[in-house]
């Protein structure tokens, strides 16, 4: 699990079939000083996060594939909580 800040939303006309109907967000992973580290990541959001929100994300691709009911999905990151 990682803390991340939502920086935007991604849209695509061509995407993997497991992404259809999913909300795709762009997020910066944060260090312990709430500063972005590394490259932004693409995350699937089920919780209604928006730009500027701090979220808890997981890289448990297997868990996400179970949620998506698609064992071949390339998805990796997903929101598991929104920080108050």
C-alpha positions in Angstrom: 0.0 0.0 0.0 1.1 3.5 -0.8 -0.1 7.0 -0.3 -0.7 8.9 -3.6 -2.2 12.2 -4.7 -4.6 12.3 -7.7 -3.3 14.7 -10.3 -5.7 14.0 -13.2 -8.0 11.7 -15.1 -7.2 9.5 -18.0 -9.4 8.7 -21.0 -8.8 6.3 -23.8 -10.8 5.2 -26.9 -8.8 2.0 -27.1 -8.1 0.0 -23.9 -8.0 -3.5 -22.5 -11.4 -5.0 -22.3 -11.1 -5.2 -18.4 -10.9 -1.4 -18.3 -14.2 -0.8 -20.0 -16.5 1.1 -17.6 -13.7 1.8 -15.1 -12.6 5.2 -13.9 -8.9 5.7 -14.7 -7.0 8.3 -12.7 -3.4 9.6 -12.8 -1.6 9.7 -9.4 1.8 10.6 -8.0 3.1 8.2 -5.3 4.1 10.2 -2.2 7.0 9.7 0.2 6.8 10.2 4.0 7.0 14.0 3.6 4.0 14.0 1.1 6.3 14.8 -1.8 5.9 13.0 -5.2 8.5 10.3 -6.0 9.0 8.6 -9.3 6.8 8.6 -12.3 3.0 9.0 -12.1 0.9 5.8 -12.1 -2.4 4.9 -13.7 -4.9 3.7 -11.1 -8.4 2.3 -11.3 -10.8 4.0 -8.9 -13.9 2.6 -7.3 -14.3 5.1 -4.5 -15.0 8.4 -6.2 -11.6 10.1 -5.7 -10.9 13.3 -7.6 -8.1 15.7 -8.5 -6.1 16.8 -5.4 -7.4 13.9 -3.2 -4.9 11.9 -1.2 -5.6 8.2 -1.6 -4.3 4.9 -0.4 -3.5 2.7 -3.4 -2.5 -0.9 -3.7 -0.3 -2.6 -6.3 -1.9 -6.0 -5.6 -2.6 -6.9 -9.2 -4.0 -10.3 -8.3 -6.6 -8.8 -6.0 -7.6 -6.3 -8.6 -7.9 -9.0 -11.3 -10.3 -10.8 -8.9 -12.4 -7.7 -8.5 -12.4 -7.2 -12.3 -13.2 -10.9 -12.9 -10.5 -11.0 -15.5 -7.3 -13.0 -14.8 -5.5 -11.5 -17.8 -6.1 -7.8 -17.0 -2.9 -5.7 -17.1 -4.2 -3.5 -14.3 -2.0 -3.1 -11.3 -2.8 -0.1 -9.1 -6.2 0.7 -7.6 -7.7 2.9 -4.8 -8.5 1.2 -1.6 -9.1 4.3 0.5 -9.5 8.1 0.5 -7.6 9.9 3.2 -9.6 12.5 5.1 
